[in-house]
Every structure is written in structure tokens, then in C-alpha cells.
Amino acid sequence: MPYPWGSRTAIASLTGRPTPSAGPEAELWMGAHPVAPSFVERDGERASLEAIVERAPERELGDAVVRELGPRLPFLLKVLAAAEPLSLQAHPTLAQARAGFADEQARGVPISAPNRNYKDPSHKPELLCALGPFDALSGFRRVDETLRLFDVLAVPELEASIAPLRASRDASGLAATFRALMTMPAERRAGVVDATIRAASRASEAFPRERALVGRLAALYPGDIGVVSALLLELVHLEAGEAIYLGAGNLHAYLEGTGVEIMASSDNVLRGGLTKKHVDVPELLRVLDFGGGPATVLRPRAVDEHEAIYDTPAREFRLSRIRVQGAVTRATSGPEILLVTEGAARANAVPIAQGGSVFVPARTAAYELEGDATVFRATTNLTAAPRDDG
């Protein structure tokens, strides 16, 4: 996916191609999403994974996955490479997605319309695991720290918007302050953003990363109120192997870095700013979770000497990391995608180069990995309890 914020080196390097690439390469998709399904070679023929699953969902996905999650591959695996910040965005719950999709269908909004919010009736929980240093905004910062940041900045033009948070230091105050910023009259926005930029550029030892981020965002999106709204969010730094889970209603923006991302197979994104794409502030406000707090940095849980799992409540996916040195045998319980991010491996003698991936159908009871490689293993997580919080 050649989105403008993509890197011209990360995915090219991963897949062994010359760098820099001819244009930005933002995401490498692996899955059966209809927008850009993967192609697989099987029995000497090449076909889209979407078509293969449609032909025989029980064979490819397994009876339990079809029964519980439907006759389509329920997860989408990606390599995400951000050279510039992504938009401020959030994803709906399953109920919100179904209702929003049905509403836009009834109103005749084309799926391809740039102002369409709901491309499908699914929620989009997601997990990102860093392959190297990775920065993101994720979830609302603790209120006391946010107020301390605004006290350091001391921007008089912001005081009216921050007043609700000072009065109610909880989710309701956060919601009121965020709403005040995002619905600020257009004629006031440029002045407020400029005043915040000047305050952030003043010499201070407090909140250096947040103040630097203001300047970076303002240079990319001058006059965008999202430059100020971003200051309400937690600035998260990940090192290689660390991850964050983003449930429904979590306001976030990836800023810079490369990671392996897995999500429910959906394309529902509600944006609030820092983008040239469609922004729908009222709908974003309707789905946001103001009480969830900042994201927790996840570290993998070892299941044996080879494999470690990133635990999340999502049923559609489970991500783990396997260190292969020699041979490792894994049993399957559903469909899998195996992605090699370092070295090279073979899965049941099928070679996988660095940056390459294979699809393992549910009918494969077990497989053997051989080589010297780091392999990310994507599959389903039906042992998680059904829930509708994303």
C-alpha cells in the first residue's frame, strides 16, 4: 500500500529489494481482505487467498472458525512502515460498525465514496508489535499529567477549552475538553494552533518529546486542530519485540517506525485530523472511549523455548513470535499465516525468505519449521471469550 506516510526503505529492505524504493511503501498486506487479497501458489496454480477461502471455507478455516466467526479469514496481517505520522483515528465496536454500515447502505453511500465511514460491518481491534524503535500516540494520558503539560505550555488561548478538564478530572472532563477542541470555530483554530506552537518551542526541560511532536505535526498539517488535540494522548515508545493493543474507541496515531500489525479483517476507520482523508468529528466523538486510559506496553508470554504469544482479548486473531534454530514443530487449530522477519525458514519444506509469508490452511494438522529465522505466527484466538468492546 503506497500511502504517502510510508517509508521508502523499511519494507524494501525487509524483502531484499534496492533502497530507496521508487515511492513510499506504507503497508505490506497478508490476508484475504477484498481490497487487496494475497495471492498464493498451490498445486502449480496461482490464485487469490480470498477466492481460495470462498471455495472451501471449512477446509481452509476449519469448522470452528466458520461457525464462530464466519466463512472468511477473520484477520489481516501487515508489515507497517511509517516514515511520517498517520491520522488521529479510532475504530468502532462491533455493534457500532454493524449499525453504521447498515445506515450508510440504506442511505446509498457508495462503498468507494471518500466520505464513507463504514466499509464493512466489522470491528477492527488491532495489535502492533515493533520490529525496531516505534513511536505512537495511544489512548488518553492520565489527567493529572495532561494538566501539568498544559500548565507548562501556558497557552492563554487554550484555557477555555481546557476548563472542563480542570473542573472534572475524569472521563467526562476529557470528553468535554476534546469536544471543545475538535468543534472549535474555524476562525479561531489557526490562532490557537499558532499559540500552541510558540509555547512548545520555548526553552523548557519539561515534556521535551511532546513539545517536539507539536512542531513536527504542525509542519506537516499547518492549522490543523489535531496538532493540539494530540497533546491529550499518551506518547508511547516501543522497542523491538514490544507491542500495543488497540481496542474499540482507542484514539491513536502511529508516528514513526516499523512493526508487524494484526487486526480483525476490517477497513473501518474514523478520523479526527492530521490527514487529507475524510474527517468526521461527530461520528468520531460518538465512538471514542474516554475512560480507557493510556495503552499498556505488551511483552510476549513464553509458551515454550521457541514461541512467545502476545495476549489480547480479540477472538479474530492471535499473534506470536517463534525463534527457529534448527527445527520446530507446531500443531494447528485453525488457519495461519507465517511471516519471516529475520533470516530464512522452511515450513513443511516450503521455503520462506525474509519478508516472505505462507498461508497454512486449517486442514494442516501440524507443520515443521526449519532454518535460522524469526517467524511471526498469525492465527485465530477462539479461546478468548466473546465480547463487543473491540
Buried (B, 14 or more C-beta within 10 A) or exposed (E): BEBEBBBBBBBBBBBEEEEEBEEBBBBBBBBBBEBBBBEBEEEEEEBBBBEBBEEEBBBBBBEBBBEBBBBBBBBBBBBBBBBBBBBBBBBBBBEBBBBBBEEBEEEEBEBEEEEBBBBBBBBBBBBBBBBEEBBBBBBBBEBEEBBBBBEBBEBEBBEEBBBBBBEBBEBBBBBBBBBBBBEBEEEEBEEBBBBBBEBBEEEEEEBEEBBEBBEBBBEBBEBBBBBBBBBBBBBBBBEBBBBBBBBBBBBBBBBBBBBBBBBBBBBBBBBBBBBEEBBBBEBBBEBBBBEBBBBEBBEBEEEEEBBBBBBBBBBBBBBBBBBBEEEBEBEBBBBBBBBBBBBBBBBEEEEBEBBBBBBBBBEBEEBEBBBEBBBBBBBBBBEBEEBEBB
